[in-house]
Amino acid sequence: MFDFIRGFVASRQPEYVVIDVGGVGFRIYTSMTSVGACEEGETATFFTYLSVKEDDITLFGFTSPQELDTFKMLLDVSGVGPKLAVSVLSQMTVTDFSMAVASGNHKAISKIKGIGPKTAQRIVLELKDKISSSASAEPDNGTGDISTAGLFGTDPVYDEAVEALMVLGYNQQKARAQVGSVYRAGMTLEQVVKDALAAGR
């Protein structure tokens, strides 16, 4: 029904934002990542998903298409509903989640509040092929928040570059986004850090 909603942020809460579009306030439930990506009073765009149940209609949305795509993938997993999917994206970035699934690291996913070992294993089992095929099909859009960026974590240079940016004052999420936006296989650590710093200016 809604592909996206663009308006100014009237209210920002831990679990949702209210977007004012022409005097109509849309309450959009979202992740902490997306909440942190917008500011009250500023214009924001949320890519949305309308959840319709017999006794409830809820609007979910995210500031990036990649986060929405991951949210939809999680909904395809047996036993994972919208609220749990949002919880996953509040506690792991798309990059980290993609990397965990692609590498079969269900233990990392099981650390998320509300997800037990069995659910974590099921997520990896049911999404690994989807994440891998998505990574091979989608080009890097420069955000660092796509599946291909998550796969970069298998290279020590990627992890070392992230750590280097964190030493320079970046938080982990920002560091991963910057490194993921410039990283290419075969690059040296010095090249990655230099390009990542330049991209962040």
N, C-alpha and C positions, 0 to 999 in steps of 0.2 A: 504493500500500500504506500509506504514511504521509502524512497531510496536514500534520501538524505534530508536533513533539516538544517537550515542556515539561519542564524539570527544572533542577537546579542545575549550574553549569558546573564540572566536575571538573578540566578541563585546557584551556588555551588556547594554541595554537601558531600560527605564521604562516599555515599552510595549512588548519588544521582546529581544531575544538573537540570536547571529549568532554563529552556531557551525561549526567549520572547521573539515570536515571529508575527509582526503586525498587530501586536497587542494580545496575542494568544500565547499562553505559556505552555510549552510542551515539557512534561517531566520525563527525562530520559535516564533510565538506570544504566550505569556504566561502570567501568573499572577505575581504580585509583589512578592508573596511568593516564587515562583520558581526562579525568577530573584535574589532574595536575598539569595537563597540557593546555588548559584554557583559563581565562581570568574573568572575573565578574566585570560586567560593563563592556567587555570587548566582544567582537563578532567571532563566532565559532561555527564550524560545520561538523555535524555528527552524522555518520553513515549508520543507518538504522535497521532494526529488525523488530517487527511487530509480533509479539507472542499473544496468541488468542486461545484462551481456554474457556470451558463452559461457564465458569464463574469469575473470569478475570481477563482483562486485556491490559498488557503491559508493553511499554515501548522501551527497547534497549538500543543503545547506540554507542559509537566509538569515534574518536577523532581521526582514525586512519582506516582505510579499506582493509589493510592487512589484519588489523585487530578484529574487525568484523568477520572477515573470512575465517580466522582461527576460531572465533566464537561459534560460527555456524558448523565448523568441523566438529567441535566439541559436542554440539547438540546431537550429532549423528551417533555419538557413542552411547551405548546402552547404559542407562542409569545416570546419565549426566543431563541435568536440566539447565535452564537459563541462568538461574542464580548461582549454581555451582560453576558454570562456565565463566561467569563474570568473576567469581572468586579466584579462579585459576589465573585469569588475566590481570587481576589485581596484585597477585603475588609473584607472577613471573612475566617478564616481557615476552612479546611474540618471538623475539630472537632466541631467548633462553629456552622457551617452551619448544620451539621447533628443533633446536639443537638436542634437547633431551629426548624428544620423540625419535628423531632421526638416528640417534646413537643408541637407542634402546635403554636409556637411563631412567627406568621407571622409579628408582629410588628417589631421584630428585623431585619427581612429580608427586610422590607419596608424602613429601614433606609439606605439601600445601594443605592448609587447614580445610577439613571436610572431605579429603580424599584419602582413602586407605590404600594399603598395598595392592589389593585385588583390583580396585578401580583404576589405580595407576597403571597396572599391567594391562588392563583392558584398553585404556587410552592409547598406550604405546602399540599394542597389537592391532587395534582398529584404525589408527591414524598414520602409522609409519609409512605405508605405501602412498597415502594421499599427500603427506608432507614431502616425500621424496619426489613424486611426480610433479608436484607444484613447484618444487625447487628447480627442477630441470626445465620447466615450461615458462617460468616467469623471469623477466629480466630484472636486474637491480634498478629500483626506482630512486635510489639515492637516499633513502631514509634509514636504511640499516634494519628496518623492522619487517623483513620478509624471510621466507624460509631459507633462501640461499644464504642470507647473512648468518642464520642460525647454524648452517652447516660449516661455516668458516671456523667455528670453535674447535674443530678437529685439528687445526693447525696451531702449533705452539706459538707461532709468530702472532697470530690473532690475539690469543690470550695475553701474551706479553705486551702487546700494544695497548690493550685495554687497561692492563695494570699500570702502564706508563702514564696514560692519560689520567688515571685516578690519582697517581702520585702528584700530578700537576694541578689537581683540584677538581677534576670532573667527578660527578657521581657515577655509579656503575652503569646506570641506564644510559646516561648521556655518552659515556665513554664507549659503550658497545655500539650505540647508534652512529657515532662519528667514525669509529673504526670500520663498522660494517658498510658505511657509505663509500669508502675508498679502497677497501681491501681487495686485492686480486691475488690469486695463487702465484707463488714465485717471488712475491715482493719481499724485500728485506725488512727487518724490524724498523730500521731508521726511516725507510721510505714510507712505511705505513703511518708511523707516528707523525712524520713531517706533513704528509698529505691530510691526515685526520685533523691536525691542528689548524691547517690552512682552511679546511672545510668548515671549521667551527667559528671562523672569524665573521 
